[in-house]
């Protein structure tokens, strides 16, 4: 059986990490690499010596590839995804898929029209701890989940200037980090209807002004079921550690939480709660970072085409739009 031929568009740190995870599964072949940085290309070639180095997406698509992995700046994601899908290539894209729900909807519509597999790197779903918590929520073990608290504070913030231009990024910490939180809440709860959304965005400790990207945000989502979801995210918060990441679900019969260990971006512990008692569900090590990418490659290798679950990407983007008041 011939393996799908895949191009890797953008091979910076995260692009190479996802590339490594995809190739490790052996389901696809790395056929092409493109990045403006010669250093990044050289590092990617070490992972795939036989891949052809090309100038960009147009050159990749001219090779008739089966899939494209996109890890470029956010402003390019929607247009590049649409171009690839319309050319007949499946797409795995870094988040956000688009800067607005309208952009995301256009990409999903293109995937459906082309009947091609589309996935986004919403990687926290694939942590061992989050999968176990989702199972407890969905099978009713926790009872009726009535409160969800989600947190993602990054002590550093992005190092690329375009992140701080809302025209290029679509937004600040909510677009960068909050997308994971909204996705985790809706995915775990099986995509409930979102009612009221109240949000407060700020930059440098002051209310957000036009042309700024927020570096701190808090939002409350009231679901149609009555469940209240609270989320908070930030860049460069004085949190005393590199990161504070948590997804906590509280029900009438118990609770469960995923929390990062010792400020790590990568190590997580999951626990189940009953009153004052706790039970460890999962703890490090857990090599989860590339699982979303590897899952897409596995599905592509198995011949899967458009998955209607891609519509859920639009649901997440609509909540982000409401947090931004647009």
VENPE-V393192 format. One line per field, one symbol per residue. phi: phi as a letter, one per 30 degrees, with the letter a starting at -180 (. if undefined). burial: b if it has 9 or more other C-alpha atoms within 8 Angstrom, else e. A space follows every 50 residues. Layout:
phi->???
burial->???
This chain:
phi->.ddecbcccjbdeddddddddddddidbcdcabbadcddddddddddbdc dddbdldedddddiddabccbceedceddddddddddjcdbcbddddadb ddddddddddddddhbdbbbdcddecdedddddeddddciediddcbbcb baccdcidcceddccedccilcddddcdeddddddddddihddccdbbbb cbbiibedceiccdcabbbbccdedjdcccbbbachddciadabbabcbb bdclbabcbdchiddbcbccbccbhccbbdcabddadcecdddddddddd ddidceceddedddedddddedddib
burial->eeebbbbbbbbbeebbbbbbbbbebebbbbbbbbbeeeebbebbbeeeee beebebbebbbeeebbbbbbbbbbbebbebbbebbbebbbbbbbbbbbbb bebbbbbbebbbebebbbbbbbbbebbbbbbbbbebbbeebbbebbbbbb bbbbbeeeeeeebbbbebbbbbbbbbbbbbbbbbbbebbeebebeebebe bbbeeeebeeebbbbbbbbbbbbbeebbbbbbbbbbbebebbbbbbbbbb bbbbbbbbbbeebbeebbbbbbbbeeeeebbbbeebebbbbbbbebbbbb beebbbbeebbebbbbbbbbbbbeee
